Amino acid sequence: MSKRNLLFAGNIILDPAEYMIVVPIVFNTGSRSFMTSHFRRILDDHRRLIAINPKFTKLITALKGAQFDDIGRLDKDESPHDNILDTFLMMTTLSLNQREMNDNYEI
């Protein structure tokens, strides 16, 4: 929810939690490999689907220094800002799921 929507909900006495969606993501070997491969497809896409504001220096450093093992798991000991990168990988996976939902289901 945007800040504007939260303020609107507060003004008319709505509980914002009723309008939020929680999407659980399990961090196991399969999901991590999927997140990694999906993110690599996004980065390699000719349409340049992601633009990162230069002020997010830790994210940029995490992306440049990320180290993965043979099965696609992030090597947290060798990667800088590994939690930031995990979060970014998770969010790109969520964006795929949201886009697939919009493409595959009538609303």
C-alpha positions in Angstrom: 0.0 0.0 0.0 1.2 3.5 -0.8 1.5 6.1 1.9 -1.4 8.0 0.3 -3.6 4.9 0.5 -2.6 4.3 4.1 -3.5 7.9 5.0 -6.8 7.6 3.1 -7.6 4.3 5.0 -6.8 6.0 8.3 -9.1 9.0 7.5 -12.1 6.8 6.9 -11.3 4.3 9.7 -10.4 1.3 7.6 -7.9 -1.3 8.8 -5.1 -1.3 6.2 -4.1 -4.8 7.2 -7.4 -6.0 5.6 -6.2 -4.8 2.2 -2.6 -6.2 2.3 -1.6 -9.5 0.8 1.1 -11.6 2.4 2.9 -14.0 0.0 5.1 -16.5 1.8 8.2 -17.6 0.1 10.1 -20.6 1.3 13.8 -20.3 1.2 14.9 -23.8 0.3 17.3 -25.1 -2.3 14.6 -25.3 -5.0 13.2 -21.8 -4.4 16.7 -20.2 -4.2 17.7 -21.8 -7.5 14.4 -20.6 -9.1 14.9 -17.0 -7.7 18.5 -17.0 -9.0 17.6 -18.3 -12.5 14.6 -15.9 -12.8 16.7 -13.0 -11.8 19.4 -13.8 -14.3 16.7 -14.0 -17.0 15.5 -10.5 -16.0 19.0 -9.1 -16.1 19.7 -10.7 -19.5 16.5 -9.5 -21.0 17.0 -7.1 -23.9 14.2 -4.9 -22.7 16.2 -3.8 -19.6 13.4 -4.5 -17.2 15.2 -3.3 -14.1 16.6 0.2 -13.4 18.3 0.7 -10.0 18.7 4.2 -8.6 22.4 4.9 -7.9 21.6 5.9 -4.3 21.1 2.2 -3.5 24.8 1.6 -3.3 24.6 -1.5 -1.0 22.2 -3.2 -3.5 24.5 -2.4 -6.4 27.5 -3.7 -4.5 25.6 -6.8 -3.6 24.7 -7.4 -7.2 28.3 -6.9 -8.4 29.8 -9.0 -5.8 27.3 -11.9 -5.6 28.8 -15.3 -5.6 26.6 -18.4 -6.3 27.4 -22.1 -6.0 26.8 -24.7 -8.8 23.1 -25.2 -7.9 22.2 -21.5 -7.7 22.4 -20.8 -4.0 23.9 -17.5 -2.9 27.2 -18.0 -1.1 26.5 -15.8 1.9 30.1 -16.0 3.2 31.5 -14.7 -0.1 28.8 -12.2 -1.1 28.6 -8.6 0.3 25.2 -7.5 1.7 23.7 -10.9 1.2 20.5 -10.1 3.0 19.8 -7.2 0.7 20.4 -9.4 -2.3 18.2 -12.1 -0.9 15.4 -9.5 -0.5 15.9 -8.2 -4.0 15.8 -11.8 -5.5 12.6 -12.4 -3.6 11.0 -9.2 -4.9 11.9 -10.0 -8.5 10.3 -13.4 -8.0 7.2 -11.8 -6.6 7.0 -9.5 -9.6 7.0 -12.5 -11.9 4.2 -14.1 -9.9 2.2 -10.9 -10.0 2.7 -10.6 -13.7 1.8 -14.2 -14.3 -1.4 -13.7 -12.2 -2.3 -10.7 -14.4 -1.6 -12.6 -17.6 -3.3 -15.8 -16.7 -6.3 -14.8 -14.7 -9.2 -12.5 -15.6 -9.9 -9.9 -12.9 
